[in-house]
Amino acid sequence: MSAIDSAGSDRRLRRARWVVLLFALGAAVATAFVGGGVGVLREDDPARAVLGALGVALFCATQAGALHAVLTPSVGEPARRRWLVAFLLAAAASVPLAGPADGAEWETWAWLGGPLAGAAPLLLGRVPGVALAALAVGVSVLVGWWAGGSVPTYLLLTLINAVMVALLCGVPMWLWDLLVEAREGRLAQARLAATEERLRFARDVHDLLGHNLSVIALKTELAARLATVDGERAGREAEEARALAASALTEMRQVVHGYRTVDLAGQLDAVRRVLESSGVRCAVTGPAAPLPEQASALLIPVLREASTNVLRHSRARWCTIDIGREGDKVRMTVVNDGATGDGPDAHSSGLRGLADRLAEAGGTLRSGRDGDTFTLAVTLAVRP
């Protein structure tokens, strides 16, 4: 799992999604429930009041289910269609059930038709949604005429409720889409940086082994052809192919070893690119002169762990990495903001293991949090 796609990040994204979803559902359902409910309560005829309450309840319940199904990626397409059909049927049934409830004085169905029109584009898409919204406005006008109410008032109230619900539902969902797209872009950039590094390694392997493998293939093919006519020469060719294979294996191991223990400057550049591709401003100050290989080999795992912790355990906006040498001491400091209470500390397994390795080499690793700023400091003794 990548550092960006961490459990903490997923939890924050899920919480943000639930906030947006509940806000959208609340805006649409509350409008219909409160406005329709007032009309039902104002109705003097008990039979009309009961039928109106049933119509409003069916409308609100299926509306909430349809919105949740449409706005939740994990809901399958069959379930989504069932909820949409149920909501459209409930909306149609609410016309004869809730329309007459105090229709002349309160415009009850306008409080249902408005949310229906406002949420229609979100439920059905742009073209079908606009068509359904226009139909809902037209039905509201007809209900106003049928119930003996003010047709202009029905029309105006339906339009106002439609616009309000569309804004309260559409704007949060639009912002949510932007948030998801931005996060996916950060993930893609981080994956691209890792892919570029893999491609560089693949090119190195190809350039190094391509020629040797081609020669080995030719010599083994020649040895096979000579085996029945000139056994001595075939043996020589086979021996040369074996020697080339052994040499290629040695070179391959050297390349892999070099890839695993990349130089400190290369690792600093890779860490900077990954952090910046993840939206973290990163300032790097490297040593004035190359460090001894032993010191670099000890600092590189700490640098990797520190950069991983910045992405996994913080909401960092900036990070500074400073490496310098003073006499026989090498110091590395990694500082970032956005540290959370559940982030890494001196007792985390990764840092503890690195601290033990540094201690064996006479070095120290300290970390701590001051407010939302996390600091990791390494001191390492090197030979003069």
Secondary structure, 3 states (H helix, E strand, C coil): CCCCCCHHHHHHHHHHHHHHHHHHHHHHHHHHHHHHHHHHHHCCCHHHHHHHHHHHHHHHHHHHHHHHHHHCCCCCHHHHHHHHHHHHHHHHHHHHHHCCCCCCCCCCCHHHHHHHHHHHHHHHCHHHHHHHHHHHHHHHHHHHHHHCCCHHHHHHHHHHHHHHHHHHHHHHHHHHHHHHHHHHHHHHHHHHHHHHHHHHHHHHHHHHHHHHHHHHHHHHHHHHHHCCCCHHHHHHHHHHHHHHHHHHHHHHHHHHHHHHCCCHHHHHHHHHHHHHHCCCEEEEECCCCCCCHHHHHHHHHHHHHHHHHHHHCECCCEEEEEEEEECCEEEEEEEECCECCCCCCCCCHHHHHHHHHHHHCCCEEEEEEECCEEEEEEEEECCC
